[in-house]
Amino acid sequence: MTSGRPGLGGGDGDGGPVSTYAVTAGPVAGSGGLAAVTLASSATGVAASFVPEAGMVGCSLTLDGVELLGLRHGMQAYLDDAKTFGIPLLAPWANRLGGDLYQAAGRDVTVHGVPGVYRDENGLPIHGLLAGARGWQVLASAAAEDAAMLTATLRFDHNRDEFDAFPFPHDLGLTVVLRGDELSVTTTVTPIGEVDVPVAFGWHPYFVLPGVERANWRLDLPFTRHAVLDDRNLPTGEVQQWAWDGAGGLGVRTLDDLFVAVPAGSVARLTGGGVEVSMEYRHGYPYAVVFAPANDDVVAIEPMTAPTDPFAGHFGGLRTVAPGDAFSATFAIRVRKV
């Protein structure tokens, strides 16, 4: 599966360099029978798969064939009940809202009764509106000498059933690049109407270290500004200084924490069994959530453009993007043997 985008062809067929990258299309183990676009590097042994028919969820990230994503309840539970797995995109907002009513960009909005709304154990709207959403179009996918890539887009406007819960028309763009042992993901919001668009999306990658006991997982976190949460996991607006010591391994320690003022370039790492998975907050993600539950051997390291309950006005308010402009944010995952 390739495209004619300039600079993204393979070898020239006349003795030129032969790419060690490949792009293929078709079901993979984690895609629930749906077609995935898979980017692979034979030189590094890294492969990543995304499913356009299911909200562009990343359903696989392997190193030498070993799955490093937490597939949890799998694709069907994601499609039916928005139970997240793999690397899901949470849009147009990430995490939970404080209630069904919110104000943003000068508008009063309700999510009550709108399709695409799922709720947490407290009845709060959670994980945005596009879990498993159809409508994504792959614009290009190709393998070059130095990388494999895919680009895709989704139009979010009045033609979508979910629109009334976020009445800000925009195009959502995605560019995924596998280069060496690094997978970078850039998400872009481009207004297509005459109103500003709030920026509140995020991603929710779940990582695992197969064959390694949780007690031996080392988690290194660079975050220092911890947001205080109430009993519904909503921020109170208070921020505390914070430090994490991962030297003893993750063990039985649990996390479900929000961090603010994350500097661009910050890197979190999960290491064990000779494998390291790192998450770099490259740019555009000043918030982070880390989730390590007691009942599941996974660690989610989440890049977020806005905090939990983004429309509540905490931590300096909400970013918006004006018509004629665009906003992009990039994170990068690196998987390697150490």
N, C-alpha and C positions, 0 to 999 in steps of 0.2 A: 504494500500500500504506500504509494509515493505521490508527490505532487510536483508540479513544474516550477515551484518557487525558485527564483534565481539563487544560486549558491547553496542549494540544498539537494543537489543531485548526488549520486554515488560516484564511482569511478567513471572515467570517460569512455570505457569500452575499447580503448586503443592503447592499453598498457599503462594507463594512468593509475593513480593510487586506488587501492581497494578499501572501501570503508569497512571498519569493524562494527559499524552500527547497523541496526535493522529496525524497520517499522512493519508490524503485521496487524491484521485485523481478524477477529474471530473470538469465540468464547475461550475463557481461561478458567482455571479451577475456582476462582473466587467470584466469577461474574454471573453466577446463577443461570447459565445458559445464554446470556445476552452477549452480543458482540462487544469486544473490548478492543481498544487501540493500544498496542503494546510497543513500547520503546525499549530496545535492548542493546547492550554493549557486550560483544564477545570478549573484548580485551579485559574488561573489569568484572564480568560475570553479573552485572547489575541489569535488572529488567523491571519495568514499571508498566502497569496496565490501568487504563481509565475507560469508563463505560458511558458513552454519550447518551444512551437511552435511559440512564438511571442517574441523572443529575451530574454527570461527569465525575462520579465518585471514583477515587482510586481504589481498585479492588485487589491490587497485588503489588508488592515491592519485594523482589527477591535478590539474594546474593548467592551466586552459584546454586540456584534452584531452591534455596531455603527461604521460606516466607517470613518476612519481618514485620508484617502488619497484623494487628489484631482483627481477625475476621468475625469475632464475637458471634452474633446471631445470624450473620450472613445476609445475602442480598434480599431474600424474600421479606425478612423482617424489616429491612430498611425501606423497601417499597411499600409495604403494607402499613407499618406503624412508625416510620422514621426512626427506628432503632439503629443508631449510627454504628458504622464499622469502617475499617480500612482508612481511607483519607477522604472524608466527605466535606463538600463545600457547604457552609451554613450561610445562606443568603435569603433575603437582603439584610437580615441581621443574624448575629451569632449568639449562641447561648440563649438565655431566657429574658422575657420582658416582665416588668413588675405588675402587669395587668393587661386587660383587653383594650384599654384606652391609652393613647399616647399622643403627644404633640411633637411635630418635627417639621422643620423648614416652613413654619407658618401655617401648618395644617393640623386639624384635629382628626385623628384616625381611630377606627375601631377594627380589631381583628375578629370580633365575635361573629360566628357563623360563616366565616370565609373559608373556602376549601384550601387545603394545604397547611392549616394550623394544627399543630400537635401540642400536647400539654405534658408537663412534668407531674410528679407525684403531688404537688400542691395546686395543680390546676392552672399553672402559669404557662403561657405560650412559650415554646422552646424550639430552637434549631431552625428558625426562619420559616420560609414558605416553599423552598425548592428541593426538599429532600426527595431524591429519586425522580426529579422532574424530567418530563420529556420536553422536547423543543430545542435541545442543543444541536447545532450544526457544526460538523467538522469542516473547517475551511481549508486546512492543509495538514499534511503529515508527510514526513520525508526523513531519509537518512542521508547524512553527508559524511565527509571524511572525519570530521571532528565532533559530530553530535547527531542525535536524533531528536525530532521535535514534532509537536502537534499544536495546532491552534483551533479554537472553537469559539462559538458565540451563541448567546441566547438573548432574544428580545423579550424584555419585560415591559409590557404595556397593557392597555385596556382589553386586548384580545386574550389575555390570560385570566383564568378564573381567580387567581390569587391576587389580582391587581388591587382590589379595594382595600386590602390589608397593608398595602404599601403603594399609594397612588402617586408614584414618582417614576414616570417612564424613562427607561434607560436600556442600553445594551450592556450586557455582561460578557466580557471577553476573557479568554483563558489561553495562555501560552505555556506549554510544558516543554522543557528541554532537558534531555539526558546528555551530560557531557562527562565522560570518565565515570567516576563513582558518585557524581553529584546530580541530583534531580532538582531543578529549579522550577517553581510554579509562580507565574505572574498573573494576577487577576486585575482586570480593568473595568471601571464603571464609566460609561459615557452617556450623559443625558441626551435624550432624543426628543424632548419636549421643550416647554418654555419655563419649566420650574427647576429649581435646584434639587439635587438628589442627595439625601443623607447617605453617608458612608458608614456602614456598620457590619459588613460581612466578615467572616472568618473561616478558618479551616480547623479540622478536628482530627489530626492524624493519631491513630492508635498504633503503638509499637509493641513488639514482643521480642523475646530472645529465646527461641525454641531450644529445648534440651537443657536450659540453664535454670536452676531453681531461683525463684524470686529472691531468696535470701542473698544470692550472689549477683543480683543486678546492681550495678553502680549507676546512680543517677546524679549528674552534675548540673546544677541550675545556676544561671548567672543573675537571677532576678533579685532585686534588693528592696523594691517598694511594693509592699503587700497591702491589698485593699481589704478592709474589714468587711465581712459579710454577715447578714442577719440569719435567722433560722430558716429562711427560705432561699438561702444562697444568693441574696441580692445585696449589692454594695450599699453601705451606709453613707459613703462619702469620706469616711475616715481612712487614712493611709498610715501604715506603720513601717518602720525600718525592719528588714527581714534578712536572714542569712540561712543558708541550707548547707549542711555538712553531709555529703554523700559518701564519706570515706568508709562507713560501716556497711555499705550495701543498702538496698531499699528495704529488705526484710519485710516486716509486718507493717511498716509505716505506710500511712495512707495520705493522699492529697486530693483536695478539690478546691483549688485556690486561684484567686485572681491577682494579677500583678499589673502595675501601671508604670508609666515612664520607662518603658523598655528601650534602651538605646539601640539604634540601628547597628547591625553587625553582631548583636548578642548571640551566643551559641550555647545551647543546652545539649547534653550528651547522655546517652544510655549505653552502658558497656557491660559485657559479660560473655564468657565462653569464647574469647578471642574475636568478638565482633563489636564494632562501635556504630551506633546510629546517632547522627547529630542533626539538630535543627537550628538553622541560622535565620534569625529575624533580619533579613537583608535590608528591607526598607518598607515603610508604610504600615508597620505593625507595632504600634507603641504599647499594646496590651498583650498579655499572655494569660492563659489558663493552663494549669497542670493538674491532671486527673489521674490518680493511681488508687483505684478502689480496693477494698478489702476482699471483695468477692470475685475478682477477675484479675488474672495475671497479665495486665496490660498497663502501659503508661501512655497517656495522651498528652502531647506537648503542642499547645494550640496557639497559632498566630492569629491575632484579632485586631481589626482596625478600630474597634470601639470596645468599651467595657461591657460586661454583663449589664442588662437593663440600659441599653445605650441611649434611650430617649429621655432618661431621668435627669440629665444635665450634670452628672457628677464629673469631677476631674477635668474641668475646663470646658465642658460642652462638646457638642457633636460636630464633626467635620461634614461639610457639604461640598458638592461639586456643581459648578454653575454650567448652564447651557453654553456650548461652544468650547468647553474644557473637558478634561478627562482626569481620572485619578487611577493610579496603578500602585499595587503593593506586591512585593516578591518575598517568598521564603524559599529556602533551599534545604533539602535533606541529603545528607551524605552517608553512605553505608560502605564500610570497609572492614577488612580484617586487621586486627591489631595484635 
